[in-house]
Amino acid sequence: MHKPLPFGQHLRSSAAPAAFLLLALTLAACGTTPNSGPPPAEAPAIAGSLNAQASAGTLVVGQTRQLTVTVSGRAPQPGELTWTTGNAAVATVSQTGLVTATGAGSTTIRTALSSNPSAFIDFTLTVTAAGTTPAPAPAPTTGTFAQRVLTLTNAARAQARTCGSTSFSAAAPVAANAQLTQAAQGHAADMAARNYFSHTSQDGRTMAQRITATGYAWRNIGENIAAGQTTPEAVVDGWLKSEGHCRNIMNASFTELGVGYAAVGNYGHYWVQDFGRR
């Protein structure tokens, strides 16, 4: 069974280095970084900073699915999260995140910090009756999916929007860059092959090190990652609903973008956006 994972955002800019690791599940993003000094470490989860949506996929009545969430990169402590269901007639959920499909329909499963209910993740879930086969998702194609993410990203930048508490004017489109694409695709493929989800590669490399290794002479870089979303539309929509990822997409200082996509691994779909400016 495929479980959605967090969106991630990483950012390094000419301002003080910063990185944000939100209540992990289906969102993870990296900020902006100046090309000086060591890359920043991932920071702990910030209470109240997350209001995200993920997909729990499709279940048949009677099936179960374990939803997994991390807090600051670790397993949650007993009682640290509160799980609720939007419709118990469609699905129930235990306080460990085990979902049981009870009837056909759609509902939302929410997990929130018990100490701060405004920090939550909503999982959308579809339940079908036994014997019903959902329509198959379109066959993923790395090149076309990456191009679609670029197109949707530029469509988002073309409109003024608010990311969390910050308002952004419309920004110029970003151009596809082969070196950023190499870094993004390499990281997406590595996460899929090794079944992990992080801005830091399992060999210890950071976003900055992966991009620098391609020969890209950057001044500012940023990274968004996601896992579990089946289409470019779903992943870009999720990023735009998350403050940190939205900030990366709307950052006017970025002029180029590389997109990585891999359809392997425990989560089925892995996405990476590497933004840059030279």
SVG drawing of the C-alpha trace seen along z (x, -y; Angstrom):
<svg xmlns="http://www.w3.org/2000/svg" viewBox="-22 -43 53 51">
<polyline fill="none" stroke="black" stroke-width="0.4" points="0.0,0.0 1.3,-3.5 1.2,-6.0 1.5,-9.7 4.5,-11.5 5.3,-15.1 5.8,-17.9 9.2,-19.5 10.6,-23.0 14.2,-24.2 15.3,-27.8 18.7,-29.6 18.9,-33.3 21.1,-36.4 19.4,-36.9 20.3,-34.8 20.2,-31.0 16.9,-29.4 15.3,-26.0 11.9,-24.7 10.8,-21.2 7.0,-21.2 4.9,-18.6 5.9,-15.9 3.4,-13.9 2.7,-14.9 4.6,-18.3 8.3,-19.1 10.0,-22.2 13.4,-23.9 14.0,-27.6 16.5,-30.0 20.3,-29.9 23.2,-32.3 26.3,-30.7 28.4,-31.1 28.9,-29.2 27.6,-25.7 24.0,-24.8 21.5,-25.2 20.3,-22.2 16.6,-21.2 14.8,-23.0 12.2,-21.3 8.5,-21.5 6.9,-24.8 3.6,-24.5 0.8,-26.2 2.8,-26.5 1.2,-23.6 -2.2,-23.5 -1.9,-21.0 -3.8,-18.4 -2.6,-15.0 -4.1,-12.0 -4.8,-8.7 -5.7,-7.1 -8.6,-4.7 -9.7,-1.8 -12.4,0.9 -14.9,1.4 -13.3,3.5 -9.7,2.6 -7.4,0.8 -4.5,-1.6 -1.9,-2.9 -1.2,-6.6 2.2,-7.7 3.1,-11.2 6.4,-12.4 6.9,-15.4 10.3,-17.1 11.5,-14.0 10.7,-11.6 7.8,-9.3 5.1,-11.1 4.8,-10.4 1.7,-8.8 -1.1,-11.4 1.0,-14.0 -1.4,-13.8 -5.2,-13.6 -6.8,-11.7 -10.4,-12.4 -12.6,-11.3 -15.0,-13.5 -17.5,-10.7 -17.4,-7.5 -19.9,-6.0 -17.2,-6.0 -14.1,-5.4 -13.0,-5.3 -9.5,-6.1 -7.7,-5.0 -5.4,-7.3 -2.4,-5.6 -3.6,-6.6 -5.0,-3.2 -7.9,-3.9 -10.7,-1.3 -13.0,-1.7 -16.6,-1.2 -18.8,-2.4 -18.6,-3.7 -18.0,-7.5 -15.4,-10.1 -14.2,-11.7 -11.3,-13.5 -9.1,-12.0 -7.4,-14.7 -4.3,-14.5 -3.5,-17.5 -1.1,-18.4 -3.0,-17.8 -1.3,-20.9 -2.1,-23.1 -5.1,-21.9 -4.5,-24.6 -1.4,-22.6 -3.0,-19.8 -2.9,-17.7 -6.1,-16.6 -6.0,-13.3 -8.6,-12.9 -9.9,-9.3 -12.2,-7.6 -13.8,-4.3 -15.4,-2.0 -17.8,0.9 -16.4,4.4 -16.0,5.5 -15.8,1.9 -12.5,1.1 -11.5,-2.5 -10.4,-4.0 -6.7,-3.6 -4.5,-6.7 -2.8,-7.8 0.5,-6.1 3.2,-8.5 5.8,-9.8 8.8,-11.5 9.4,-14.0 5.8,-15.1 5.1,-15.2 8.1,-17.4 7.1,-19.8 3.6,-20.0 4.9,-20.9 7.0,-23.7 3.9,-24.9 1.7,-24.9 4.4,-26.6 4.6,-29.5 0.8,-29.7 0.9,-30.1 3.7,-32.7 1.6,-34.7 -1.0,-35.5 -0.6,-37.5 -1.3,-35.4 -0.9,-35.1 1.4,-32.5 0.5,-32.2 0.8,-35.7 2.9,-37.1 1.4,-38.6 3.3,-38.1 3.0,-40.1 2.9,-38.2 6.4,-37.0 8.2,-36.4 8.2,-32.8 11.1,-30.5 12.9,-28.9 13.8,-25.2 17.5,-24.6 19.3,-21.3 21.6,-21.4 18.8,-22.0 16.8,-19.3 19.8,-16.9 19.9,-17.6 16.1,-17.4 15.8,-14.2 18.7,-12.6 17.2,-13.3 13.7,-12.1 15.1,-8.9 17.3,-8.3 14.5,-8.8 12.3,-6.4 15.1,-3.7 16.0,-3.9 12.5,-4.4 13.2,-7.6 11.9,-11.2 14.2,-14.0 16.1,-17.0 19.2,-15.3 20.4,-12.4 21.2,-9.1 24.8,-9.7 24.6,-13.0 24.5,-15.4 22.4,-18.5 20.4,-20.3 23.2,-22.8 25.8,-20.0 23.6,-18.2 23.1,-21.3 26.7,-22.5 27.8,-19.1 26.1,-19.6 28.2,-22.7 25.3,-25.2 27.0,-28.4 24.1,-29.6 23.5,-32.7 20.1,-31.6 18.6,-28.2 15.4,-26.6 13.9,-23.1 10.4,-21.7 9.8,-17.9 6.7,-15.8 5.6,-12.2 2.4,-10.2 0.7,-12.7 -0.3,-11.0 -0.5,-14.0 1.4,-17.3 -1.9,-19.1 -2.2,-17.4 1.4,-18.1 1.5,-21.8 -1.9,-22.4 -0.5,-20.9 2.6,-23.0 0.6,-26.1 -1.5,-25.3 1.6,-25.1 3.1,-28.4 6.8,-27.4 6.4,-25.7 4.2,-28.5 6.9,-31.0 9.4,-29.1 7.1,-29.0 6.3,-32.8 9.9,-33.9 10.7,-36.5 14.4,-36.1 14.3,-32.6 14.8,-32.6 15.3,-28.9 13.8,-25.6 14.5,-21.9 11.8,-19.3 12.4,-15.7 9.9,-12.9 10.2,-9.2 7.4,-6.6 8.9,-3.9 9.3,-3.1 7.0,-2.7 5.2,-6.0 4.7,-5.4 5.4,-9.0 8.3,-11.3 8.5,-15.0 11.3,-17.5 11.5,-21.2 15.0,-22.8 14.8,-26.6 17.8,-28.7 19.3,-32.1 22.8,-32.6"/>
</svg>
